[in-house]
Amino acid sequence: MTDRHVPLIERFRDRLPFAEGDPLVSLQEGSTPLLRAPILSEMLGATVRLKLEGANPTGSFKDRGMTCAVSAAVREGAKAVVCASTGNTAASAAAYAARAGITCAVIVPEGKIAQGKMAQTLVHGARVISLAGNFDQALTLVRELTANHPIVLVNSVNEFRIEGQKTAALEIHEDLGGELEALCIPVGNAGNITSYWRGFREMGAAPRLFGFQAEGAAPLVEGRVIEHPETVASAIRIGNPVRWEDAMAAATDSRGSIRSVSDEEILAAFRLLASREGMFCEPASAASVAGLLKYGTDGAEQIVCVLTGRGLKDPETAIAHNDGMIIQCAAETGPIEEAVLGDP
């Protein structure tokens, strides 16, 4: 039996571009849970499972690619890495750079990064540049920067990122014995859907891939660059995905599709996952479930929805869009009894 408690590169070395003796920068990422979702399964009349990528060390799927990207950078002698980010890439890059003992700089859209992600990035010691622009502008600038300076770009344009992220597909294939029929996944910069398709193909598998973008940031659905993308799901607030062609090929070749969901549908799925399934994910993650609920199973009976990041990444949205309430109460037995036992 495979030891699931080893660093991702060691576990999948035979399928990754790393040799014995290469430097390894790891936080023991990967091997995340694949959890059955009984409520969703009942609602949809199929077996639905959730791939909990928020269980990675920094709380998102980005760690899979970052262990590979930073390990490769160290192997090449790099002293610094840089990325543009809506938050998760920044947090992951900062953590892995700290582990490697190298410098990290991140460029984030001003006022568009969730506080949980900003806190992570800062505490890991990264240099944070707040850009008066959006993610797509930030990525253009860092690509120009790395073309002229000896700094390694660790966005998903980096092939090592794609190689690392494909391991999630390898895990699902292994866990389900190759029986997966459909995978639902959020789509922002489109590196993740590209990675999953690469992983499944390497295993000789071909589940249908259904990618979901937010309506206000759906360039792949609309077939055009969105100059000013807007959505409550900040992790997929991207108007010009760097892996555009790869993502479209993954959807087409797998007999799947890329479609859009509204912010209202994302938030409804977000609340359902938390209140009924006990899964607190960040809003972008809920796009995978929102899409499945909106468009149905398309005949698939074995389905996995990828939850790309944990809910504590974006506490502001969770609080602002919560159906529950906080009951103010005096420090006395009677009021406490009424608050605890009374009607909501």
C-alpha positions in Angstrom: 0.0 0.0 0.0 1.2 3.5 -0.9 2.4 5.6 2.1 0.1 8.6 1.9 2.0 10.5 4.6 5.0 11.5 2.4 5.6 14.7 0.5 3.8 14.9 -2.8 6.9 14.8 -5.0 8.2 11.6 -3.3 4.8 9.9 -3.5 4.5 10.6 -7.3 8.1 10.9 -8.3 7.7 8.4 -11.1 5.1 10.8 -12.7 6.8 14.1 -11.9 10.0 15.7 -13.4 12.1 15.2 -10.4 15.0 12.7 -9.8 16.4 11.2 -6.6 18.7 13.7 -5.0 16.9 16.8 -6.3 16.2 19.4 -3.6 12.7 19.0 -2.2 10.7 21.9 -0.7 7.7 20.4 0.9 5.1 21.0 3.6 3.7 17.5 3.2 1.0 18.5 0.8 -1.4 16.3 -1.1 -3.2 13.2 -0.1 -6.3 15.2 0.7 -9.6 13.6 1.7 -12.2 12.5 -0.8 -15.4 12.7 1.2 -18.9 11.4 0.3 -21.6 14.1 0.3 -24.8 12.4 1.4 -27.1 15.5 1.0 -25.9 16.3 -2.5 -26.0 12.7 -3.4 -29.6 12.5 -2.4 -30.5 15.7 -4.1 -29.0 14.7 -7.4 -29.7 10.9 -7.4 -26.0 10.1 -7.9 -22.9 9.4 -5.7 -21.3 12.8 -5.1 -17.9 13.2 -3.4 -16.0 16.2 -2.4 -12.2 16.5 -3.0 -11.1 18.6 0.0 -8.2 20.6 -1.3 -8.5 23.0 1.6 -6.8 20.3 3.6 -3.5 21.2 2.0 -0.9 23.0 4.3 -1.8 26.6 3.3 -5.5 25.7 2.8 -5.8 25.5 -1.0 -4.9 23.3 -4.0 -2.1 25.7 -4.9 0.3 23.8 -2.6 0.4 20.9 -5.0 1.9 23.0 -7.8 3.9 25.2 -5.5 6.0 22.4 -4.0 7.0 21.5 -7.6 7.5 25.1 -8.8 9.6 26.1 -5.8 11.6 22.8 -5.7 12.5 23.3 -9.3 13.4 26.9 -8.7 15.8 25.9 -5.9 17.2 23.2 -8.1 18.0 25.9 -10.7 19.7 28.0 -8.1 17.0 30.7 -7.9 17.1 33.1 -4.9 13.7 34.6 -5.4 10.2 33.8 -6.7 7.3 36.1 -7.7 3.7 35.7 -8.6 0.5 37.7 -9.4 -2.4 36.5 -7.3 -6.0 36.9 -6.1 -4.8 35.4 -2.8 -4.2 31.6 -2.7 -1.2 31.6 -5.0 0.3 34.4 -2.9 -0.2 32.5 0.3 1.2 29.3 -1.1 4.2 30.9 -2.7 5.0 32.8 0.4 4.9 29.7 2.6 7.0 27.5 0.3 9.5 30.3 -0.3 9.8 30.7 3.5 10.4 26.9 3.8 13.1 27.1 1.0 14.8 30.1 2.6 14.4 32.3 -0.5 12.7 35.6 -1.2 9.1 35.9 -2.4 7.3 38.9 -3.8 3.6 38.9 -4.8 1.5 41.4 -6.7 -2.1 41.5 -5.7 -5.0 43.6 -7.0 -5.6 46.5 -4.6 -8.7 45.8 -2.3 -9.5 42.6 -4.1 -7.7 40.0 -1.9 -9.5 38.3 1.0 -8.1 39.1 4.4 -7.4 35.5 5.3 -5.1 35.1 2.3 -3.5 38.5 2.9 -2.7 37.5 6.5 -1.0 34.3 5.3 1.1 36.1 2.7 2.3 38.7 5.1 3.0 36.4 8.0 5.2 34.2 5.8 7.3 37.2 5.1 6.6 37.9 1.4 7.0 41.3 -0.1 3.4 42.3 -1.0 2.8 44.9 -3.8 -0.7 46.2 -3.9 -1.5 47.0 -7.6 -3.9 49.7 -8.7 -5.3 47.2 -11.2 -6.8 43.7 -11.6 -5.2 40.3 -11.6 -4.8 40.1 -15.4 -2.8 43.4 -15.3 -0.7 42.0 -12.4 0.1 38.9 -14.3 1.2 40.8 -17.4 3.6 42.9 -15.3 5.2 39.9 -13.4 5.7 38.1 -16.7 7.6 41.2 -18.0 9.5 41.4 -14.8 10.7 37.7 -14.9 11.6 38.1 -18.6 14.2 40.7 -17.6 15.4 39.6 -14.2 16.6 36.3 -12.6 13.4 35.7 -10.7 11.2 32.6 -11.1 7.6 33.1 -12.0 5.4 30.6 -10.0 2.0 31.3 -11.5 0.3 28.5 -13.4 2.1 29.5 -16.6 4.9 27.6 -14.9 4.8 24.0 -16.1 5.9 22.7 -12.8 2.7 24.1 -11.3 0.6 22.1 -13.7 2.7 18.9 -13.1 2.1 19.2 -9.3 -1.6 20.0 -9.5 -2.2 16.9 -11.8 -1.6 14.7 -8.7 -5.1 15.5 -7.4 -6.4 13.6 -10.4 -4.0 10.7 -9.7 -5.3 10.5 -6.1 -9.0 10.5 -7.2 -8.3 7.9 -9.8 -6.5 5.7 -7.2 -9.2 6.2 -4.5 -12.1 5.4 -6.9 -10.4 2.6 -8.8 -10.8 4.5 -12.0 -14.6 4.6 -11.7 -15.1 8.4 -11.8 -17.5 9.6 -14.5 -17.6 13.3 -14.0 -15.5 16.0 -12.2 -16.9 19.5 -11.4 -14.3 22.2 -10.8 -14.1 26.0 -10.5 -12.3 27.8 -13.3 -10.3 31.0 -12.8 -6.9 31.2 -14.4 -7.7 27.7 -15.8 -4.5 25.9 -14.6 -6.4 23.5 -12.4 -8.8 22.0 -15.0 -5.8 21.8 -17.3 -3.9 19.8 -14.6 -6.7 17.4 -13.8 -7.1 16.5 -17.5 -3.4 15.9 -17.8 -3.4 13.6 -14.7 -6.4 11.6 -15.9 -5.0 11.1 -19.3 -1.8 9.9 -17.9 -3.8 7.3 -16.0 -5.7 6.3 -19.1 -8.9 7.7 -17.7 -11.4 10.1 -19.3 -14.1 11.4 -16.9 -16.0 14.3 -18.2 -14.7 17.6 -16.9 -17.3 20.3 -16.1 -15.7 23.7 -15.3 -17.6 26.6 -13.8 -16.9 30.3 -14.0 -18.7 33.1 -12.2 -21.0 35.0 -14.5 -19.2 38.3 -13.9 -15.8 36.6 -14.7 -16.6 34.1 -17.4 -14.3 34.8 -20.4 -14.2 31.1 -21.5 -18.0 31.0 -21.5 -18.4 34.3 -23.4 -15.4 33.7 -25.7 -13.8 37.1 -24.9 -11.5 38.8 -22.4 -13.4 40.4 -19.6 -11.7 43.7 -18.9 -13.3 44.3 -15.5 -14.2 40.9 -14.0 -16.4 41.0 -10.9 -17.6 38.2 -8.6 -18.0 37.5 -4.9 -15.7 34.4 -5.6 -12.5 36.3 -5.5 -10.3 33.3 -6.3 -11.8 33.1 -9.8 -12.1 36.8 -10.4 -10.0 36.6 -13.6 -10.9 38.0 -17.0 -8.1 36.6 -19.2 -7.0 33.1 -18.1 -3.4 32.2 -18.9 -4.4 28.6 -19.6 -7.4 29.5 -21.8 -6.7 27.2 -24.7 -5.6 24.3 -22.5 -8.8 24.6 -20.5 -11.0 24.6 -23.5 -9.2 21.6 -24.9 -9.7 19.8 -21.5 -13.4 20.4 -21.6 -13.8 19.5 -25.2 -11.6 16.4 -25.2 -13.2 15.0 -22.1 -16.7 15.5 -23.6 -17.5 18.0 -20.8 -18.1 21.8 -20.8 -17.3 25.1 -19.2 -20.4 27.0 -18.1 -21.2 29.9 -15.8 -23.0 30.3 -12.5 -24.3 33.4 -10.8 -22.9 34.8 -7.5 -26.3 34.0 -6.0 -26.0 30.4 -7.1 -22.4 30.3 -5.7 -23.5 31.6 -2.4 -26.4 29.3 -2.1 -24.1 26.3 -2.7 -21.6 27.8 -0.3 -24.3 27.9 2.5 -25.6 24.5 1.6 -22.2 22.9 1.9 -21.6 24.5 5.3 -25.0 24.0 6.8 -25.9 20.6 5.4 -22.7 18.8 4.6 -20.5 20.4 7.3 -18.0 21.6 4.7 -16.8 25.2 5.0 -15.1 26.2 1.8 -14.3 29.5 0.2 -16.9 30.9 -2.2 -14.9 30.1 -5.4 -14.8 26.4 -4.3 -18.6 26.3 -4.1 -18.8 27.2 -7.8 -18.2 23.5 -8.6 -21.3 22.5 -6.5 -23.3 25.4 -7.8 -22.7 24.3 -11.3 -23.6 20.7 -10.6 -26.9 21.8 -8.9 -27.7 24.2 -11.8 -26.9 21.9 -14.7 -27.4 18.5 -13.3 -25.4 15.3 -13.5 -25.7 14.8 -17.3 -26.3 11.1 -16.6 -23.2 10.6 -14.5 -23.5 8.4 -11.4 -20.0 8.8 -9.9 -19.2 12.5 -9.5 -16.4 14.5 -7.7 -16.7 18.2 -6.9 -13.4 19.9 -6.2 -13.4 22.2 -3.2 -10.3 24.2 -4.0 -9.9 26.1 -0.7 -11.0 26.2 2.9 -13.5 28.8 4.1 -11.3 30.6 6.5 -9.5 32.0 3.5 -12.3 34.5 3.1 -14.0 35.2 6.5 -15.5 38.5 5.4 -17.7 36.9 2.8 -18.7 34.1 5.2 -19.9 36.6 7.7 -21.5 39.0 5.3 -23.6 36.2 3.6 -24.5 34.1 6.6 -28.1 33.1 7.2 -27.5 32.6 10.9 -27.6 35.2 13.6 -25.7 36.4 16.6 -28.0 36.8 19.6 -27.1 39.5 22.1 -27.8 38.3 25.6 -27.4 39.5 29.2 -25.2 37.4 31.6 -28.2 35.9 33.4 -29.7 32.4 33.4 -33.2 33.4 32.2 -32.1 35.2 29.0 -29.5 32.5 28.3 -32.2 29.8 28.5 -34.4 31.8 26.2 -31.6 32.4 23.7 -30.5 28.7 23.7 -33.8 27.0 23.8 -36.2 29.5 22.2 -37.4 29.7 18.7 -34.8 31.1 16.3 
